Structures are given as C-alpha cells and as structure tokens.
Amino acid sequence: MRKYLLLLLPFTVLAQNNPNPGYWQQKVDYKMEVSMDVKTYQYKGKQTLIYTNNSPDTLKRVYFHLYNNAFQPNSPMDARIQSIKDPDARMATKKKVDGKEVRVSRIAALKPNEIGYLYVSNLKQDGNPVNNKRVSTILEVDLANPLLPKASTTFTMDFDGQVPVQIRRSGRNNKEGIELSMAQWYPKMAEYDGDGWQADPYIAREFHGVWGDFEVKITIDKKYILGGTGYLQNGNQIGYNYQDEGVKVVIPKKEKTLTWHFIAPNVHDFTWAADKEYIHDVYKTNFGTTLHFLYQDKAPFAQNWKNLQPKTAQLMEIYNSTVGKYPYKQYSVIQGGDGGMEYAMCTLILGEGEFEGLLGVTAHEMAHSWFQHVLASNEAKHSWMDEGFTTWLENHGLNEIAEKKIANPHEDSYKSYVALVKSGKEQSQATHADRYDENRPYSIQAYSKGNLFLTQLEYLIGKENLLKTIKRYYADYKFTHPTPTDIKHTAEKVSGANLDWFLSDWTKTTNTIDYSIKNVEDLVTATKVTLERIGRTPMPLDIAVLYEDGSAESFYIPNTLMRYTKENQFPSIKRTVLEGWDWAYPTFSFQINKEKGKIKSIEIDPSGLMADVNRENNSFKK
C-alpha cells in the first residue's frame, strides 16, 4: 500500500495545473478484476469506479464507452466502412462485384464467435441499481442520485466481453500471430468537459478519456506472457522476474492460471497484450525510464527488435529534452495490434517488417506519449494537435539520430499537404474526425497539415521561439486536455506576436498560402520588385536577393496582423525590414538599390519553411 501511494504522489502535484482561470476536469479511479478464457476469447470482469465531478454542474446522467460493440455487423463502424469511398484496407476485403473490384467490410462477415462485444450487468451507483441503455458503443446511464459539483460517487458493475477477430486496433490472432491485443476492452467512462459530454460512438478514429488511477488484476492461462500499461506488482509471486538482460519466467507447476496485478497512476486508458511466445527484454536507460520490449522470437525479425532498443532510448532522451520529461518510470514497445497505435505507457505495433519501418513506427507511437497521453487534446475535435505535433516530434527525433541529417525533415508533410490542396478534397481542420468525406484527406490534415502548424510557427516566430513554445506548452498544460487556443496563447506569450489570425486561417478554414513575384522592373539605378498575394492566408515574407558578384542581402516584410518583427534568422546576411503588408492590399512593392542587371536571383522564402502551395512563382532568375 505504501508503494502504491508513493507512485501516485508525483502525479497529484501535476494534475489540473492548467493556467486558464476556472479550469476543471473530471477524475476516475478504476479497480478491475478480469478473467480471460483463452479458448473462447471471452472474458468476465468486475469493475469498481470512483467518479469525481470537479465540474460546476450537477450531473444526472453519465456515459460509458463499450468499444468492443463496434465489431459487430450493422454497427456504426460497419456502416461507415461500407459507405466511405476509401475504407481502411485493414477493415475491408477486396471483392469483385459486376466485374469491378470493391472493398467489402470485414465486420459485416463476422460470425457470432468472431464478433466483439462488451455487455454490462448489475450496474449500481453507491449500491443503488440504475437505469441504463446500451446504444451500440455507448452505455447511457441515468443516475439514481444526481452527482453534485465537487462530489464523488461509486459505480460497481459486472461485464462480459468477447475479443473480436483482429480488424482494427484491438483483437485476437493478428496477422503476425499475436493472440491478444487488448485495447479499449473495458467499460470506460466518457469524458465530460467544458463542452459537455464527449460520448461519440466508436466509428474509426481516436480516443478521448478521463485521467485516473487504475488497479487491474488479469487472470489468464499460465502459459501467457503479458505486457502493457502500468507497473506489475506481483512479479515474484507469479514467477515473472525482471533481469537486466531480459525476463526470466518461472511458471508454478501446479497452477493452471496466473493473476497479473498492475497499477497505473494518472493515465486515461489501460491496454494490455498477451501471447505464449513473447520474448520480454528490459532495457535500462540513464535517464530514469525503463524500456520494455515484448515480441516473438522469429528470424530474421528478432534481431530488428534487439537493434530497436538503444534507438528507442536515444529517441526518448531527445523527446525529453525537446518537449519535457516523460513522467512515468516505464514504457513498453509491444508486438501486437494492426499497425501502430499509442496507448498509456506503451504502444502496440506490428513487428515483422524492415528495421527502418519498425523504428519509424516506434518513433511515432512513442512520441504520442507526450501529446496524446500527457497533454491529451480531444482528438475527435482537434486531431491535428496530437497527430500533427507527434509527426513533428517523430521527424525531429529521427533526424537527430540519423547518420546524415537533412535541412528539413518535414518535407513529406509539405508534399502531402500541397497534393491535398490541389486535389480539391481538403476540409477544414475544425471538422470532426468522423465527418471527413474520405479517409485520405483526414489523414493528411491530421498528420501532415498538423505537423505544418508547427513548421509555420517556426517560420513566423523563429526556431528558438518555436522550441520554447513547445516546452512551455507541455509544462503549462500537461494532464489537462489543452485546446487550440492554448497552443496559440503559449506561442504568443513566448514570442510577443499576435497569432489569432494564423490559428483561424490555418485550422478553421481551407485558406492557402500563395505568394508570387509578379514583376521585376529596372529603374536604371535601382530595381522595383512587385509581389502578389494569391492565396487568402497572409504571411510575413522573407525575401533573399543574390547578386552577380556573389554577395547577398535579404528583406523582411512584416504581416501587420502579427504586430511583430521576427529576429533575423541569417544574421550573417544584411537584412532590411520593410513596411508591413496589410492583408487588404493584393500587391506589395519595394525597391532594391541596385540595377536589375546586377541581380542574379530573387526568392520568396529561401528557407522553404513557408507552406506556399505553389512555389513555382516564388522566384525570379536572371
């Protein structure tokens, strides 16, 4: 018990440190006991949940997520797969209909013993039965007694589940033979925040949850090795002993099952995986976090998992120094799932590919630990804040450990974003994640355009200020579900620039950045340059001029909406700060005090950081 309290103490200090006046957030504490039947892939559980209402509202209803119910024919997820133009290839199979190849939902074909389900019974609030109704993946609960502000209540329930055939994220017997990938497997309290209840049905996208403390006991056939969220409490009791070079398992001869006891402080989900063939390696770092790797010992892939371990430690150290300290004492990389997906204190990833792919997925999913599992913005509403910022950190980290660094590790995001714009299929980033017309545009706006939000900040306020912004954002808002306004406010505090216009244009519209050099006119002893703003989004402009004699100078045109002048990013080159360019004027002219014949080239944004959708008109060459 004392050990448990010591684990929780550091997180109590961190909780609800959001600097916004009047901020509040809910809290949950779960105790669960679950028994898994590995022959039927069915499980039974008991849950005691203490729910604390830190809101100013009296709650008369609550909602639970029952994610497993998505994996049933005619579920909302099934319907979405069948209706969307480009269904996720993992969730659909190819079939010929009238001579044409189409994708058909895998969920629609599931048999009763292959579906997923999660059913709750004997649900009580403080010992009193409550009326409840299951609506697909949501359980609607009418409280026996209203929950007042600053009060807590206790829910108890029994639940029955069946692990679906592996289709999306959670499931059994994935394509690499991992038996159990147990993600979002239990009745999970929905989040209630300043916008109300966040109780969306599970259609395909990400998750949003309430932070709390988990105590979970999992009883399973003794042949299975488990890994996932939380700290194992009874390793010696079940004969599972950590060692520097790996894990030594001593299975008690008489027992048919073992009960694994985990505690996870201040997380908003609990995930685990189990397989009889897992190898479990432990990698000690010099910065206080122990890394765990669980994978199948299959040639030639096992060596990739060995090589992955020091690289993972390098990446985590870079992430710590770039964003802030990872707050838990453990992180696990586990073979399982259907690709790569982040969870509390761990990730499930496929493990039978090339090393570069394994490293890249690990770099991305681990980076989520900062943006999804410590900051945890609402991904349904602001997917770009998690996926985009995670992509930025992944690219930054991989570039830092690469043998040969590149000037712009985010080039792929620029290319994807520009291609999306040209396709005409872009939707605003303010679109709910489930409301995109197609999957591909959703992915690009979340990952690529979300990444470019940070690269555009770098262009606007400079690299030093961007890095300061990321660190302060993490320090100020960890464990508090920040919103887009919070990252904008942080950048404004750090730099002194006004950035509301940028947040609006970039995330709430499909406005684009597009500037051109319209005309270069010889004035005999000088040169007049006229620029044109073609896209709707205004930006400050860096202009580089290279002369025939090899010398160079630059010009900076402030964006008047920013009320800010960026530091010279190339101090070795003379820079002239011109008058600001107001958005209302479609063109802007300035003068170079040299005749046109002496100018070799003029270029808008020589750094290539600005996300101009048409760079072909950005330069003049003699």
Helices and strands as residue ranges (DSSP letters): H 2-14, E 27-37, E 42-53, E 59-65, G 67-70, H 76-83, E 92-97, E 100-105, G 107-109, E 117-125, E 128-129, E 131-135, E 138-147, E 151-162, E 171-172, E 180-182, E 188-189, E 191-193, E 196-198, E 212-221, E 225-228, E 231-232, E 240-243, E 246-249, E 257-267, E 272-275, E 278-284, E 290-296, H 301-322, E 330-335, E 340-343, E 346-349, H 355-370, I 371-375, H 379-383, I 384-388, H 389-401, H 411-423, G 433-435, H 439-443, I 444-449, H 450-461, H 463-477, H 484-495, H 500-508, E 515-522, E 527-533, E 541-547, E 552-557, E 575-577, E 587-592, G 596-598, E 599-604, G 615-617, E 619-621
